[in-house]
Amino acid sequence: MLPTKIVVIGAGSAEFGLNTLSALMRSQRLKGSHIALVDRNEESLALVYRLAQRLNREWDAEMTLTRHPHHREALDGAEFVVLSIEVPPREELWNSDFEIPLKYGVRQPYAENGGPGGFAHAARNIGPVMEIVRDMESACPDAWLVNFTNPMMRICDAVSRYSKIKVVGLCHQIKVGYSMVGLALAKDLDIEVPPGFTNTAASPATEGPRRIVAKQTMEKVHIMAAGLNHFTWMLSLHDRRTGEDLYPLFRKRWAELLPEFEPLTRRVFDAFGLFPIPGDEHLCEYLPWVSDPVTKPWEKYDLSLYEWGVHSHLREEKLKAIERMADGLEDVEPLREADSEGALEIIENIAGAGEHMHLAVNLPNRGYITNLPSGAIVEVPGVVTGAGVQGVGVGDMPEPIAELLRREITVVRLSVDAAVKGDRQAALQALLLDPVVTDMDVAKQILDDYLTTYRGYLPQFWQ
């Protein structure tokens, strides 16, 4: 057993909190650890805490459980801090991030991690995140911060450049790449594709079939991917059993799929020669060819927006399910299959000096991608041991792709500098360099509107 102290911030989340808690509670290696659950929403936190108590009893986890409405109460002695927070109300603010630039003729393809919406999203979240890491520097300076908060690159960059805390970012998007590879190679690899896998959007309508395909594919092939979060590229594809290079066969089979499936990914693959992993929904955020108001490429590529209302309703339903489980009215055994999306593997193998290869970690670039800037947050395969998390070196990215990545890195760093320092000039420069923005006056109008509309969330720009 590897008893340790783990602080979960954002534990009241209906999905992240539940999955992380369930994975930690079932771990035999972490039996007897202290799990401190933190959330500003005390009602949701109380539900998750009651469920944790039930799991502790029924799964014989022997955990010490505490709950805290503020992270500062929980950090002393922590060895790991798992972070997934959002400044609320999530869906309403995200929708607003999209709507504000529309007033000035800018239609973003998604508005979460890139584009002007990526700036606004990051600026709101960076303040609370930096408060947490400042308190970590005092209470648990040697702890690892395992980050799930978006925008991933920008949050990890802020922690890496503006604190002494060790940070690793985790994201499940590489599984979308596995699902697309599995669909293309289904007949060759004997992969069952259920009905409904029509795209890779984060929609309840397609999520189930996509996950089924991804799970089967991950057992049969290995993908090495690298780049930036939600902007990674498949460098190699091999059969896990035979070691055969499957990239040539994949190119052939991908070309045989219906052209309506992930059309933007298809065009980018054709143009740049490497397969983009994230799927159209996230890939579109970082490209300069998807926001033209005249040609309307979002229609040509059928780029869908986030289903804000649907996901808000689903969160409410999931919280009701947590309450039923906490009250003993619903079976908890299915939670044994919950996926922590890498948090469990990171904690077990650092705490226990193990060795684990993780498909995708977000880390400061220490020569992992040799033609991208040192220290920039990159997403590469990672090795997790008692010494921490180290990226796997992949060499140079093809130069045209590297240039796309470098541009996004510059936008990320400027937006982080702006959010941390309250620097309006850096914020304007970030928007001017963003591929979605094509007019200097419009960039300033969007920035002024964001800062005025979100003044209560962004005090650093008004001091």
C-alpha positions in Angstrom: 0.0 0.0 0.0 1.1 3.6 -0.7 -0.8 5.8 1.7 -0.6 9.4 0.6 -2.6 12.6 0.8 -4.6 13.6 -2.2 -6.6 16.9 -2.5 -9.3 16.9 -5.1 -10.4 20.4 -6.0 -13.6 20.5 -7.9 -14.8 17.4 -6.2 -18.4 18.4 -6.4 -18.3 18.0 -10.2 -20.9 15.5 -11.4 -18.5 13.9 -13.8 -14.9 14.8 -12.9 -15.5 14.6 -9.1 -17.3 11.3 -9.4 -14.9 9.6 -11.7 -11.8 10.7 -9.8 -13.2 9.8 -6.5 -14.3 6.3 -7.7 -11.0 5.5 -9.2 -9.1 6.6 -6.1 -11.4 4.7 -3.8 -11.1 1.4 -5.7 -7.2 1.5 -5.8 -5.7 -1.2 -3.6 -2.3 0.5 -3.9 -3.7 3.7 -2.4 -5.6 2.0 0.4 -5.5 4.0 3.6 -4.7 7.3 2.0 -6.2 10.7 3.0 -8.6 12.1 0.3 -9.5 15.7 0.9 -12.6 16.8 -1.2 -12.8 20.5 -2.0 -15.5 22.4 -3.7 -17.0 25.9 -3.3 -20.5 24.5 -4.0 -21.2 23.1 -0.6 -24.4 21.3 -1.6 -22.6 19.3 -4.4 -19.7 18.7 -2.1 -21.9 17.3 0.6 -23.4 14.8 -1.9 -20.0 13.6 -3.2 -18.8 13.3 0.4 -21.7 11.1 1.5 -21.1 8.9 -1.6 -17.4 8.7 -0.7 -18.3 7.5 2.8 -20.5 4.8 1.3 -17.7 3.7 -1.1 -15.2 3.7 1.8 -17.4 1.3 3.8 -18.5 -1.0 1.0 -15.2 -1.2 -0.9 -13.1 -1.5 2.3 -10.9 1.4 1.1 -9.8 2.4 4.6 -9.5 6.0 3.5 -9.5 9.1 5.7 -12.1 11.4 4.1 -12.4 15.1 4.8 -14.4 17.8 3.0 -13.6 21.5 2.7 -15.4 24.4 1.1 -12.0 26.2 0.6 -8.8 24.6 -0.7 -6.7 26.4 1.9 -8.1 24.2 4.6 -7.1 21.0 2.8 -3.6 21.6 1.4 -1.3 21.0 4.4 0.7 17.8 3.8 -0.7 17.1 0.4 1.4 15.2 -2.0 -1.0 15.4 -4.9 -3.5 18.1 -5.9 -6.0 17.1 -8.6 -7.6 20.1 -10.1 -10.7 20.6 -12.2 -12.4 23.9 -11.6 -14.5 26.2 -13.7 -15.7 29.7 -12.8 -19.5 29.3 -12.8 -21.9 29.4 -14.4 -20.0 27.3 -17.0 -22.4 27.0 -19.9 -23.7 30.5 -19.6 -20.3 32.1 -19.6 -19.1 29.8 -22.5 -22.1 30.8 -24.5 -21.4 34.5 -23.8 -17.7 34.0 -24.9 -19.1 32.9 -28.2 -21.8 35.5 -28.5 -19.7 38.6 -27.7 -17.4 38.4 -30.8 -20.5 37.8 -33.0 -21.4 41.4 -32.4 -18.3 42.4 -34.2 -18.5 40.0 -37.1 -16.3 37.2 -35.6 -17.8 33.8 -35.5 -15.6 31.4 -33.6 -15.8 27.7 -34.4 -16.0 26.5 -30.8 -14.9 29.2 -28.3 -13.5 27.1 -25.5 -9.7 26.7 -25.8 -8.7 28.8 -28.8 -10.0 31.9 -30.4 -11.2 34.9 -28.4 -13.3 32.6 -26.3 -10.1 30.8 -25.3 -8.7 34.0 -24.0 -11.8 34.9 -22.0 -12.1 31.4 -20.6 -8.4 31.3 -19.6 -8.5 34.8 -18.1 -11.4 33.8 -15.8 -9.9 30.5 -14.6 -6.3 31.6 -14.2 -7.1 33.9 -11.3 -8.5 31.1 -9.1 -5.9 28.6 -10.3 -3.0 31.0 -9.3 -4.6 31.5 -5.9 -4.5 27.7 -5.4 -0.9 27.3 -6.5 0.2 30.2 -4.4 -1.3 28.5 -1.4 0.4 25.2 -2.5 3.7 26.9 -2.5 3.2 27.6 1.2 1.4 24.5 2.3 2.7 21.7 0.1 5.5 23.0 -2.2 6.7 19.6 -3.3 3.2 18.3 -4.3 2.3 17.5 -7.9 -0.6 19.5 -9.5 -2.5 17.1 -11.8 -4.5 19.5 -13.9 -7.8 18.9 -15.8 -8.9 22.6 -15.9 -9.3 24.1 -19.4 -7.9 25.7 -21.4 -5.3 23.1 -20.7 -2.3 24.7 -22.3 -3.0 28.1 -20.8 -3.6 26.9 -17.3 -0.5 24.7 -17.3 1.6 27.5 -18.8 0.5 29.9 -16.0 1.4 27.4 -13.3 4.7 26.4 -15.0 5.9 30.0 -15.7 4.5 31.8 -12.7 4.9 29.4 -9.8 7.3 26.8 -8.4 4.7 24.0 -8.5 5.2 20.9 -10.6 2.3 20.5 -13.0 1.1 17.8 -15.4 -2.0 18.3 -17.5 -4.1 15.3 -18.5 -6.7 15.1 -21.3 -8.6 12.2 -22.9 -8.7 13.6 -26.4 -6.2 11.1 -27.7 -9.0 8.5 -27.3 -10.9 10.4 -30.0 -8.0 9.6 -32.3 -8.2 6.0 -31.4 -11.9 6.0 -32.2 -11.3 7.4 -35.7 -8.5 4.9 -36.3 -10.7 2.1 -35.1 -13.5 3.1 -37.4 -11.2 3.2 -40.4 -9.6 -0.1 -39.6 -12.7 -1.8 -38.2 -12.8 -4.7 -40.8 -9.0 -5.2 -40.7 -8.8 -5.4 -36.9 -12.2 -7.0 -36.2 -13.5 -4.0 -34.3 -17.3 -3.7 -33.7 -18.7 -0.3 -34.6 -22.1 0.2 -33.0 -24.7 2.4 -34.8 -24.5 6.1 -34.0 -20.8 6.8 -34.5 -21.3 9.6 -37.0 -18.8 12.2 -35.7 -16.5 12.9 -32.8 -18.4 15.9 -31.2 -18.8 15.9 -27.4 -22.4 15.0 -27.8 -24.4 12.5 -25.7 -25.8 11.1 -29.0 -22.4 9.9 -30.2 -20.3 9.6 -27.1 -21.3 6.1 -26.2 -20.5 4.5 -29.6 -17.3 6.4 -30.0 -16.0 5.2 -26.6 -16.9 1.6 -27.5 -14.8 1.8 -30.6 -11.9 3.6 -28.9 -11.7 1.0 -26.1 -11.4 -1.9 -28.6 -8.9 0.0 -30.7 -6.6 0.8 -27.8 -6.3 -2.9 -27.1 -5.1 -3.6 -30.7 -3.0 -0.6 -31.8 -0.6 1.9 -30.4 -0.7 5.5 -31.5 2.2 7.9 -30.8 0.9 11.4 -31.0 2.5 14.8 -30.2 1.8 18.5 -30.5 -0.3 20.7 -28.3 -3.4 19.9 -26.3 -6.4 19.4 -28.6 -3.9 20.0 -31.5 -1.9 16.8 -31.6 -0.8 14.7 -34.6 -0.4 11.0 -35.1 3.3 10.4 -35.6 3.1 6.6 -35.8 0.6 3.8 -35.7 1.5 0.2 -35.0 -0.2 -3.2 -34.3 0.3 -4.0 -30.7 0.6 -7.8 -31.4 2.9 -7.8 -34.4 4.5 -4.4 -34.4 3.4 -3.9 -38.0 3.4 -0.3 -39.2 -0.3 0.4 -39.9 -0.1 4.0 -41.0 -0.1 3.1 -44.8 -3.1 0.9 -44.4 -4.8 3.5 -42.3 -4.3 6.2 -45.0 -5.9 3.9 -47.5 -8.9 2.9 -45.3 -9.4 6.5 -44.1 -9.7 7.6 -47.8 -12.5 5.0 -48.2 -14.7 6.4 -45.4 -17.6 8.6 -46.3 -16.4 12.1 -46.9 -19.0 13.5 -44.5 -17.1 11.9 -41.6 -14.9 14.6 -40.0 -14.4 16.6 -43.2 -12.1 19.2 -41.6 -9.8 16.5 -40.3 -9.8 15.0 -43.7 -8.7 18.2 -45.4 -6.0 18.9 -42.9 -4.7 15.3 -43.2 -4.5 15.7 -47.0 -2.8 19.0 -46.8 -0.2 18.3 -44.1 0.4 14.6 -44.4 0.0 13.7 -40.7 -3.3 12.7 -39.2 -4.7 15.2 -36.6 -5.9 13.4 -33.5 -8.5 15.7 -31.8 -11.4 15.5 -34.3 -13.0 18.4 -36.0 -14.7 19.9 -32.9 -11.4 20.8 -31.2 -9.1 20.9 -34.2 -11.1 23.8 -35.6 -10.2 26.1 -32.7 -6.6 26.6 -33.8 -6.8 26.9 -37.5 -7.0 30.2 -39.6 -9.4 28.7 -42.2 -12.6 28.2 -40.3 -14.0 31.6 -39.4 -14.4 33.5 -42.7 -17.8 35.3 -42.6 -18.1 35.2 -46.4 -17.2 31.5 -47.2 -18.7 30.3 -43.9 -16.4 27.2 -43.5 -18.3 26.1 -40.4 -21.1 25.2 -42.7 -18.9 23.5 -45.3 -17.3 21.3 -42.5 -20.5 21.0 -40.5 -18.7 22.2 -37.3 -21.1 22.0 -34.4 -21.1 24.2 -31.3 -21.1 22.8 -27.8 -24.6 21.8 -26.7 -24.7 24.1 -23.7 -28.3 23.4 -22.7 -28.0 19.7 -23.1 -24.9 19.4 -21.0 -26.3 21.7 -18.3 -29.3 19.4 -18.0 -27.1 16.3 -18.0 -25.1 17.7 -15.1 -28.3 18.1 -13.0 -29.3 14.5 -13.8 -25.9 13.2 -12.8 -26.0 15.0 -9.5 -29.4 13.4 -8.9 -27.8 10.0 -9.6 -25.0 10.8 -7.1 -27.6 11.6 -4.5 -29.4 8.3 -5.1 -26.1 6.4 -4.7 -25.2 8.4 -1.6 -28.6 7.4 -0.1 -28.1 3.8 -0.9 -30.9 3.8 -3.5 -28.7 2.9 -6.5 -25.9 0.4 -7.1 -22.4 1.7 -6.9 -20.6 -1.3 -8.4 -20.6 0.3 -11.9 -18.4 3.0 -10.5 -15.5 0.5 -10.2 -15.1 1.0 -14.0 -14.9 4.8 -13.7 -12.0 6.3 -15.6 -9.9 8.9 -13.8 -8.4 9.9 -17.2 -4.9 9.3 -15.9 -5.0 10.8 -12.4 -5.0 7.4 -10.7 -2.0 6.2 -12.8 0.0 9.3 -12.1 -0.6 9.2 -8.4 0.0 5.4 -7.9 3.2 5.4 -9.9 4.8 8.5 -8.4 3.8 7.6 -4.8 4.9 4.0 -5.3 8.0 4.4 -7.5 6.3 2.4 -10.2 6.7 2.8 -14.0 3.8 3.7 -16.3 3.7 4.9 -19.9 0.9 7.4 -20.4 -0.3 8.1 -23.9 -0.6 11.9 -23.5 0.7 14.3 -20.9 1.0 18.1 -21.0 4.3 19.3 -19.7 6.8 22.1 -20.2 8.9 21.3 -23.3 12.3 20.0 -22.2 13.5 19.1 -25.6 10.6 16.7 -26.1 9.6 18.4 -29.4 12.9 19.9 -30.6 11.6 22.5 -33.0 9.1 24.0 -30.5 10.1 26.6 -27.9 11.7 25.4 -24.6 9.3 25.6 -21.7 6.2 25.7 -23.9 3.4 23.4 -22.7 3.4 20.5 -25.2 1.5 17.2 -25.3 3.6 14.1 -25.7 3.6 10.5 -24.4 4.9 10.4 -20.8 6.8 8.1 -18.5 5.6 8.2 -14.8 7.9 6.9 -12.1 8.8 7.8 -8.5 10.8 10.7 -9.9 7.7 12.2 -11.4 6.5 12.6 -15.0 8.9 12.9 -17.9 7.9 13.4 -21.5 9.0 11.2 -24.3 11.2 12.9 -27.0 9.7 12.8 -30.5 12.2 15.0 -32.3 11.1 17.6 -34.8 7.5 18.1 -36.0 7.2 18.6 -39.7 7.9 22.3 -40.2 4.5 23.4 -41.6 2.8 21.8 -38.6 5.4 23.2 -36.2 4.6 26.7 -37.5 1.0 26.3 -36.7 1.9 25.1 -33.2 4.4 27.9 -32.6 1.8 30.5 -33.5 -0.6 29.0 -30.9 2.2 28.8 -28.3 2.7 32.6 -28.8 -1.0 33.3 -28.4 -1.1 31.1 -25.2 1.9 32.8 -23.6 0.6 36.3 -24.3 -2.9 35.5 -23.0 -1.3 34.0 -19.8 0.9 37.0 -19.3 -2.2 39.2 -19.7 -4.3 37.2 -17.3 -1.6 36.9 -14.6 -0.5 40.6 -14.8 -3.7 42.3 -15.9 -1.8 43.5 -19.0 -4.3 44.9 -21.6 -1.6 45.3 -24.2 -0.6 41.6 -23.9 -4.3 40.7 -24.1 -4.7 42.8 -27.3 -1.6 41.2 -28.8 -2.9 37.7 -28.0 -6.1 38.5 -29.9 -4.3 40.1 -32.8 -2.2 37.0 -33.3 -5.1 34.6 -32.9 -6.0 33.0 -36.2 -9.7 33.7 -35.7 -9.2 37.5 -35.7 -8.5 39.4 -38.9 -9.0 43.1 -38.0 -7.2 45.3 -35.5 -10.2 47.4 -34.6 -12.3 44.3 -34.2 -9.7 42.8 -31.9 -9.8 45.8 -29.6 -13.6 45.9 -29.7 -13.8 42.3 -28.6 -11.3 42.8 -25.9 -13.0 45.9 -24.5 -16.3 44.1 -24.5 -14.9 41.0 -22.8 -13.2 43.0 -20.1 -16.3 45.2 -19.4 -18.8 42.3 -19.5 -16.6 40.1 -17.2 -15.3 42.9 -15.0 -16.4 41.1 -11.9 -14.4 38.0 -12.9 -11.3 39.9 -14.1 -10.4 42.4 -11.4 -6.7 42.2 -12.4 -7.5 44.3 -15.6 -9.2 47.1 -13.6 -6.7 47.7 -10.8 
